[in-house]
Amino acid sequence: APPAAGTSSMEPSADWLTRAAAQGRAREVRALLLAGASPNAPNAFGRTPIQVMMMGSAQVAELLLLHGAEPNCADPATLTRPVHDAAREGFLDTLAALHRAGARLDVRDAWGRLPVDLAAERGHGEVVQYLREL
């Protein structure tokens, strides 16, 4: 896939993929994955595409997971995982996609919070209900 506008051709595909995922650009994410970009390669900041993806784009999450992204990767400082982010932001479709792909929902972040705790703190009732019914 050609580099997106404003990117250098010297930039590694991991940076292209994490940027496309962060911006929720599913078509570009798909093209990069099909061209061989690794769904688990960290970008220049040490973050993988699934850690920085736009949580509101379940399609991006599903593409990354379909291509083998690790749903249980934790941030080394905060111990948050993608499920924590999706629950906190209230994105049920993304959370469900992560869960279907094997994301653990029983893991606490550095402050001892489960994904259900974060959803409850932010008033995301639909997410809380989903997590409590599992």
CORZIBEL-V962613 format. One line per field, one symbol per residue. ss: DSSP state (A for helix, B for strand, O for the rest). phi: phi as a letter, one per 40 degrees, with the letter a starting at -180 (. if undefined). A space follows every 10 residues. Layout:
BEGIN
ss = ???
phi = ???
END
This chain:
BEGIN
ss = OOOOOOOOOO OOAAAAAAAA AAOOOAAAAA AAAAOOOOOO OOOOOOOOAA AAOOOOOAAA AAAAAAOOOO OOOBOOOOOO BAAAAAAAAO OAAAAAAAAA OOOOOOOOOO OOOOAAAAAA AOOOAAAAAA AAOO
phi = .cccdgbccc cccccccccc cccgcdccdd ccccchcccb ccccbgbcdc cbdcccbccc dccccdcgcc cbcbcccbgc bdcccccccg ccccdccccd chccbbbccc bgccdccccc dcgcdccddd cccc
END
